[in-house]
Amino acid sequence: MDTLAVDIGNSRIKAGYFRGRKLTDFIHFPSDMPEGFFLPSSWSGRKPDVIGISSVVPGIESQVVEKTSVFFPGSSIFLIRASDCGINLRIRNPLSVGVDRVLNCRAAREIYGKGALVADIGTAVTLDIISARGDFEGGFIIPGPGLWESALDRTAMINLPGRSAARIPGRDTAGAIAAGVRYGMAGALNGIIGAVLGKYPSLEIVVTGGGSSRFAKYIRFRKHLRKHLTLEGINYVVSCNSQRDG
């Protein structure tokens, strides 16, 4: 089946077109400009069976639903919540967890067939555990690299002239910040992953998100890079739901 998967995140709206399990096309737009979200004219001849949409920004959701339904009239729309992802949420308040975190874990479980720790490097960095039994166990949230940088940009005593390469040591303010983000983020990721593997040594490590290509290479542990894991999770949930309904 053909699926349009749309993930509305804090920084970006991402859309991927799937034929079966294969992601054939991908586009993204800034989340702070939802009126600029559009689907390319080259997609107009396609007819997805289902449009799956997940969101952690409720205020944007209705605009994206309207635009996709107009572009693909006749396609059913599935608004995915964490409870729709088909995995047990072993956390204190299941209603509070971001659906993207659960979708990441669902996709990792489907792809690798075992327990996993998923590191999603975006506006925030989330690291979440799905057990070998397929239960979402919770995880960790820290600020993403962009938040580190912007927090220092806003500090009154720092006036950055531009970005610098990360070197040891940084020779000016911009260089020191670049080095701090590069080695600090790597240290945080490796520290958390090491602690998790100390308790759950058999987990696969899966790295995803907009910053995954930038930082995955600094993770010391064996890992898999799946940049569009959330979209893959949407596709799995939509496909499974359609088969069950059929």
C-alpha positions as CSV (number, residue, x, y, z in Angstrom):
1,M,0.0,0.0,0.0
2,D,1.0,3.6,-0.5
3,T,1.3,5.8,2.6
4,L,1.9,9.5,3.1
5,A,3.6,9.9,6.5
6,V,3.7,13.4,8.1
7,D,5.5,14.1,11.4
8,I,4.9,17.6,12.9
9,G,7.9,18.3,15.2
10,N,9.0,21.3,17.2
11,S,11.3,22.5,14.5
12,R,10.3,20.8,11.3
13,I,7.3,19.3,9.5
14,K,8.5,16.2,7.7
15,A,6.7,14.3,5.1
16,G,7.6,11.0,3.4
17,Y,5.9,9.0,0.7
18,F,6.1,5.2,1.1
19,R,5.4,2.4,-1.3
20,G,5.1,-0.5,1.0
21,R,8.0,-0.2,3.4
22,K,10.2,1.8,1.0
23,L,10.5,5.6,1.5
24,T,10.6,7.0,-2.0
25,D,10.4,10.7,-1.4
26,F,11.0,13.1,1.5
27,I,10.4,16.8,2.1
28,H,10.5,19.1,5.2
29,F,9.5,22.6,6.2
30,P,10.0,24.8,9.3
31,S,7.3,24.2,11.9
32,D,7.1,27.9,12.8
33,M,5.8,28.6,9.2
34,P,3.0,26.0,8.8
35,E,1.3,28.2,6.2
36,G,4.3,27.4,4.0
37,F,3.8,23.7,4.2
38,F,2.9,22.3,0.8
39,L,3.3,19.0,-1.1
40,P,5.3,19.2,-4.4
41,S,3.4,19.2,-7.7
42,S,5.3,16.1,-8.7
43,W,3.3,14.2,-6.1
44,S,-0.1,15.2,-7.5
45,G,-0.6,12.1,-9.6
46,R,-0.2,9.8,-6.6
47,K,-3.0,8.3,-4.5
48,P,-1.9,7.3,-1.0
49,D,-4.2,4.8,0.6
50,V,-3.7,6.4,4.0
51,I,-2.2,9.7,5.3
52,G,-0.7,9.1,8.7
53,I,0.0,12.2,10.8
54,S,1.7,12.5,14.1
55,S,2.3,15.7,16.0
56,V,3.9,17.2,19.1
57,V,2.6,20.7,18.2
58,P,-1.2,20.5,18.4
59,G,-1.7,24.1,17.1
60,I,-0.3,23.2,13.7
61,E,-2.1,19.9,13.2
62,S,-5.3,21.2,11.7
63,Q,-3.6,23.2,9.0
64,V,-1.5,20.2,7.9
65,V,-4.6,17.9,7.9
66,E,-6.5,20.4,5.7
67,K,-3.7,20.9,3.2
68,T,-3.0,17.2,2.8
69,S,-6.7,16.3,2.5
70,V,-7.1,18.9,-0.2
71,F,-4.0,17.7,-2.1
72,F,-5.0,14.0,-1.8
73,P,-8.8,14.0,-1.8
74,G,-10.2,10.5,-1.1
75,S,-7.3,9.4,1.0
76,S,-8.2,8.5,4.6
77,I,-6.4,10.4,7.4
78,F,-5.1,8.7,10.5
79,L,-4.1,11.0,13.3
80,I,-1.7,8.9,15.3
81,R,-1.5,9.1,19.1
82,A,1.0,7.3,21.4
83,S,-1.7,4.8,22.3
84,D,-2.2,3.9,18.7
85,C,1.4,2.6,18.2
86,G,0.7,-0.9,19.3
87,I,3.3,-1.1,22.1
88,N,2.8,-1.2,25.9
89,L,3.7,2.1,27.5
90,R,5.3,1.2,30.8
91,I,5.5,4.8,32.1
92,R,3.7,6.7,34.8
93,N,1.6,8.9,32.5
94,P,1.2,7.5,29.0
95,L,-0.8,10.5,27.9
96,S,2.2,12.8,28.4
97,V,4.7,11.0,26.2
98,G,5.5,12.5,22.8
99,V,4.1,10.3,20.0
100,D,7.4,10.7,18.1
101,R,9.3,8.9,20.8
102,V,6.9,5.9,20.8
103,L,6.9,5.8,17.0
104,N,10.7,5.7,17.0
105,C,10.6,2.7,19.3
106,R,7.9,0.9,17.3
107,A,10.0,1.3,14.1
108,A,13.2,0.1,15.7
109,R,11.5,-3.0,17.1
110,E,10.0,-3.7,13.6
111,I,13.3,-3.2,11.8
112,Y,15.7,-5.0,14.1
113,G,13.4,-7.5,15.8
114,K,14.8,-6.9,19.3
115,G,15.1,-4.4,22.1
116,A,16.6,-1.1,21.2
117,L,17.8,2.3,22.6
118,V,16.7,5.0,20.1
119,A,18.6,8.3,20.2
120,D,16.7,11.1,18.3
121,I,18.9,14.1,17.9
122,G,16.7,17.1,17.1
123,T,15.5,20.3,18.9
124,A,15.7,18.1,22.0
125,V,17.6,14.9,22.2
126,T,15.5,11.9,23.4
127,L,16.9,8.5,24.2
128,D,14.2,5.9,24.6
129,I,14.2,2.2,25.4
130,I,12.0,-0.5,23.9
131,S,12.4,-3.8,25.6
132,A,12.9,-7.2,23.9
133,R,9.3,-7.9,24.8
134,G,8.2,-4.8,22.9
135,D,7.4,-2.5,25.8
136,F,8.2,1.2,25.8
137,E,10.2,1.7,29.0
138,G,10.7,5.4,29.0
139,G,14.0,7.2,28.6
140,F,16.0,10.5,28.7
141,I,15.5,14.0,27.4
142,I,18.3,16.6,27.2
143,P,18.5,19.9,25.1
144,G,19.6,19.4,21.5
145,P,22.7,21.0,20.0
146,G,20.8,23.9,18.6
147,L,19.4,24.8,22.1
148,W,22.9,24.7,23.5
149,E,24.1,27.1,20.9
150,S,21.1,29.4,21.0
151,A,21.2,29.6,24.8
152,L,24.8,30.9,24.6
153,D,23.9,33.2,21.7
154,R,21.3,34.9,24.0
155,T,23.8,35.4,26.8
156,A,24.5,39.2,27.2
157,M,28.3,38.9,27.3
158,I,28.6,36.7,24.2
159,N,28.4,38.2,20.7
160,L,29.2,35.5,18.2
161,P,30.9,36.6,15.0
162,G,29.9,33.3,13.3
163,R,30.3,29.6,13.6
164,S,33.7,28.0,13.9
165,A,35.0,24.5,13.5
166,A,35.3,22.4,16.7
167,R,39.0,22.3,17.7
168,I,40.7,21.5,21.0
169,P,40.9,24.1,22.5
170,G,38.7,26.7,21.0
171,R,40.8,29.8,20.3
172,D,38.0,32.4,20.5
173,T,34.4,32.5,21.9
174,A,32.8,31.0,18.8
175,G,35.4,28.3,18.6
176,A,35.0,27.5,22.3
177,I,31.2,27.2,21.9
178,A,31.7,25.0,18.8
179,A,34.1,22.7,20.7
180,G,31.8,22.7,23.7
181,V,28.8,21.6,21.7
182,R,30.7,19.0,19.7
183,Y,32.5,17.3,22.6
184,G,29.8,18.0,25.2
185,M,27.0,16.5,23.1
186,A,29.2,13.5,22.2
187,G,30.0,13.1,25.9
188,A,26.3,13.3,26.9
189,L,25.3,10.7,24.3
190,N,28.1,8.3,25.1
191,G,27.5,8.7,28.9
192,I,23.8,7.9,28.7
193,I,24.2,5.1,26.2
194,G,27.0,3.5,28.3
195,A,24.8,3.7,31.4
196,V,21.8,2.1,29.6
197,L,23.9,-0.7,28.1
198,G,25.3,-1.4,31.6
199,K,21.7,-2.3,32.6
200,Y,20.4,-3.6,29.2
201,P,23.5,-4.9,27.4
202,S,21.6,-6.6,24.5
203,L,19.9,-3.4,23.2
204,E,20.5,-2.3,19.6
205,I,21.5,1.4,19.4
206,V,19.6,3.3,16.7
207,V,20.3,7.0,15.9
208,T,17.8,9.2,14.1
209,G,16.7,12.8,13.8
210,G,17.9,16.0,12.0
211,G,21.2,16.0,13.9
212,S,21.9,12.3,13.5
213,S,24.3,12.6,10.6
214,R,26.3,15.3,12.5
215,F,26.7,13.4,15.8
216,A,26.2,9.7,15.1
217,K,29.9,9.4,14.1
218,Y,30.9,10.5,17.6
219,I,29.0,7.7,19.3
220,R,31.6,5.1,20.4
221,F,29.1,2.2,20.5
222,R,28.0,0.1,17.6
223,K,24.9,1.8,16.2
224,H,22.5,2.0,13.2
225,L,21.7,5.3,11.5
226,R,18.1,5.6,10.4
227,K,17.5,9.3,9.8
228,H,13.8,9.0,9.1
229,L,12.8,6.6,11.8
230,T,9.7,8.5,13.0
231,L,8.3,8.5,9.4
232,E,9.0,4.7,9.2
233,G,7.1,4.3,12.5
234,I,4.1,6.1,11.1
235,N,4.2,3.9,8.1
236,Y,4.3,0.7,10.2
237,V,1.5,1.8,12.4
238,V,-0.7,2.8,9.5
239,S,0.0,-0.4,7.6
240,C,-0.7,-2.6,10.6
241,N,-3.9,-0.7,11.4
242,S,-5.1,-1.0,7.8
243,Q,-4.4,-4.8,7.7
244,R,-6.3,-5.2,11.0
245,D,-9.3,-3.2,9.7
246,G,-9.2,-5.1,6.4
